[in-house]
Amino acid sequence: MAFGFFDRIKEGLEKTRKSFVKNVESIVIGYAQIDDDFLDDLEAVMLTSDLGPKTTEYLMREIRRGVTEGIINNTGDVMPFMEDRITEMLVDQEDEITLHHPEVILVVGVNGVGKTTTIAKLANYYTKEGKKVIIAAGDTFRAAAADQLSIWADRVGVPIVKHKEGADPAAVVYDVMEAAKARNADLVIVDTAGRLHTKVNLMEELKKMGRVANNHVEGAPHQTLLVLDGTTGQNAVSQAKLFGQAVPVNGIVVTKLDGTAKGGVVISIKEELGVPVRWIGVGEGMDDLRPFNAKEFANALFNKGMIQGDK
């Protein structure tokens, strides 16, 4: 991860740091010893910091274990202990992805979370990595969705396959898979409709799109990335659970982490959803979406320096 991006994460997490780390520190300073009142106050801070109930429960269980086993001897030991546990939780969700040829990525999420710009930024990232990318405007439901995506595709300099509004999204997928084959593309990134209130219809639509992609490339779609708005905190987790019932999501993109106090949601996503965070966005620039790096995120959250040797 580039140093500049690490700085942007650190800056973006400033409000989260104040709402979580600083509040924990104030409790630590306010108590001379670890007792039930201290633990209750600590738990309350975690729950109000968008860590979510499962993550809070896990951390409190670990802290109590630390006290029992003599790892935590006073209130001053709590913060370093929590840092270690949270870093472990984040690192646990990291895994390497081996790209297929072509790799087919479905991008899902409700309207307004930054789905269109995420697709553009993904295309930009992979293009800079030397990959041939092609985009499919699979959201044929929302007015002007294909036009918006076309503008972004032009900016990035990648081809786009689109049909008229109201067309069958599966037909768009068929055409993009044919185009990918003809162009020998490395990645196919497919936009999808962002409507969740018609869950059954959306599920059937996405299944059909998946079948068409799989007919061209075995195992496709290889990734189904759900885009979540980081500023909505635990509401994003609730939204993800609903989406997860409709679509087999295997990766999360958290956008708009710059300037939100709810960045703690990144810690809870894997615990609450069982799905890893793959990408994080910390700004509106084309290079402000990067693969999630757990150690860097933890260091930025706890206001530490960048680890030497990390990129």
N, C-alpha and C positions, 0 to 999 in steps of 0.2 A: 504494500500500500504506500503510495507516494506520501512524502512528508506533508505536502500541502493539503492533501485530503484528510490526513490525521488531524491536522490543525482545524480543519473545517468541522470534523466530527466533534472535537473537543469544544469548539466554540458553540456548535449546535446543541450540545448537551449541557450547556451552562445552566439553563433553567431547570433541567432535570436534576442536575447536581445540587442545585440550591434546594429543590423541593424534597429530595431524598437523602443524599449524603449529608447535607448540612443539618437536616432535621434529626437524623440518626445521631450525628455528632453532638447536637444540643442535648439530647436525652442522655448520652454517655457522660457529658460534662455535668448534667444535673443530678446524677445519682452517685453516691459514694460507693455503693455496693450493689451486687446483683440480687434483686429480690423479685417477688411476684409483680409488684407495681412497675418496676423497671421493665420487665418482660412484657407486661400488658401495654405499656406506652410504646415500646419498640414495635410490637405487633401492629398497633394502631397507625404508626408512621408508615409501615410497609404497605398496609392496605390502602392508605390514601396516596401512595406514590405510584399507583398503577402497576404494581407487581402482580396483582391478582391473588385470589384466595389460595390456589394450589401452591404457588411459589412461596407465598408468605408462610403457609403451613409447613412447607419443607424447610425453609430457612429457620423458622422458630424451633422445629424439631432438632435440627442440626445444632443450633445454639445451645439448647437444653442438654443435648448429648455432650457438647464441648465443655459445658459447666460440670456435668457429672464426671467426665473423664479427666478433668483437671487441665484441659487445653485452654479453657477460658478461666482465668483466676480473678479477674476484676473487670470493671466496665470498660477499661481502656483496651482490653483484649478483644472486645466484641467487633469493632470496626475492621481490623485486619482479618479476623476470622470470616466475617461476612464477605469481604472483598475476595478472599480465596474461594469461598463456596460459590459466589456468583460467577466468578471467572471460570470455575470448573463447569458450572451449568452451561455457560455460553460455549465453552470449548467442546463440550460433549456433543453439541448439535452440529458441529462441523464435519462434513465429509466431502471427499473428492468426487467430482462429476466427470465421467469420461464421455466426451461428446461423440454422438453417432454421426454418420454422414448420409443424408443431412440430419442434424438435430432438429426435431420439431418441438417448438415451445408454444403452448397455448397460454395466453395471458388473460386472466379473469379478474373480475372485481366490479363493484357497483360504480355507477357514474360519479365523478367528482373526486375520486381518490388519487388521480394522476396516472390513470392507466395508459392513455394515449402517449403522454410524454415519457412514461416508463418504457414503452415499446421503442420509442425513438432513441432513448438513451441506451437501451440494450443493444439496438442495432449499431449505434455509434461506438459503443465499447468493443463489440466483436469485430466491427470493421477495422478499428484501430489495431486489433489483435491479428489482423491479416486474414480474417474470415470473409467469405462471400455470403452476404445476408440478403434475404428477400422477405418482404413483409406482406401479410394478407389482411385486407380490411374486412374481417369477419363479422364486425358489428354492422349489420345491414338494417338494424332496427332503429337506431337513433339518427335523427336527421343530421346531415352534414358530418357524420362520424368519419366516413371514408375520405371526405374532402380535407378534414383536419389532419388525418393521418398522412394523406398525400403531401401536405405542406411539410410535415416533419420528415417524411421519406426523402423529399427533395433536398432539404437542408443537410441531411446526413449523407445523401448521395447513394441511396439504395433503391432498387426497383420495388414497386408495389403492385399487387394484383387486387383489383376492386371490381365490384359489380354495382348495379344501380340499387338505390334504396329499396328495401323490401324483398330483395333477392334471397334465395336459399343460401345461408352461410356455408353449408356443406359443398355447394357448387363452387364457392370462392376457394375453399380448401382444395377441392379437386384441381382447379386451375393453377393454384399456387404450387401444388406438388408437381404438376406437369412442368411448370416453368422452372422449378428448382432442379428438376432432372435435366432439362434442356440447358440450363445455365451452369450445371454442376455446382449448385449452391451448397455451402457448408451448414447454414442455419436458415430455418423457416420460422418466423415469428408471427403468430396468428392472434389478431385482436378478436374479442368476443363481445357479445351484448352484455351490458351491465345492469340487467334488470333481474332482481331477485324475487320480486313479489309474485312472479309466475314461475315458481321454482321447478315444477314438474316440466313445463315447456322448456325451460332453460336446460334442465338436465338432459332431456331427450335431444335437444338441439346440439349440445356439446358431445353427447355420445355419438350422434350421427357424424359430426365433424371429426371425431376421433376415429371412427370406423373408416371413413374415407382416407384419412391420413395413413392409417395402418395398412390399408390396401396397397399403398404406394411404398411405404417403408415400415418394415416389421417393428413392432414395439412403439410406434408413434401413437399419440404424442408422448415424447420422452419426458417432458417436463410440463406440468400444469402449475403455473405461478400465480398465486393470488396476491393482488396488490392491495395493501392496507394503508390508510392514512394515519401516520404516527401521532398526529395531533389529537386523535379521538381516543387514545389510551385504551382502556378495557372495553370500550364500545367496539373497537376494531376487532378484539378477540371474539366478542359475541357475534359480530358480523361474519367472522371467519368460520365460526362453528356452523352457522346457517349455510354458508357456501359449501363447507365440507360435507354437509348432508346431501348436497346436490351434485357435487363434483369431486372426483378423487384428486385433491390438491396435494402436491408433493414438495412445494417450496413457497416461501413467503417473501414478498418484496415490501419493505416498510419505507414509505415515502414521507417527506415533509418533517424529518427529524430535526431540522434546523429551527431553533427557537421555540420548541415545545417543552413544557414541563413534564410531559407524559412519556418521555423516552424509556422509562422503566418497563414499558410494555414489551420491548424487545427481549428482556430477560424472561418474561412470563410466557411468551408465545409457544416455545417448544414444550414447556411443562403443561400448559393449558390445552394445546392443540395436537401435540405429538408430531408437529411438522417443523422442519428447520427454517430459520431465516436464511435466505440465499443472497439477498441484495439489500442495501440500505441507501436511501437518498437524503442528502443534507443540503440541498439547494436547487435552484432552478437552472443552473448551467448544464450543458451537455455532458460534462465530465463529473457531475455531482452525484452520479449513481455508481456504486462500486460493489464488487462481491463482498459479502459480510466476512469480516475478520474478527473473531471473538476476542482475542487478546487485545487487539487495538481498541475495540469498543470498550472493553473493561477498563483499560488504561485511561481512555478518554473520560469515561464516566467517573473514575476515581481520581482524575486530575494528575495522572502520572505521565512520564515521558514516553516517547515512542521507543519500542524495543529495537535495539541495534540488530541489524540483519534482516528485519522485516521490511517488506517493500509495499 
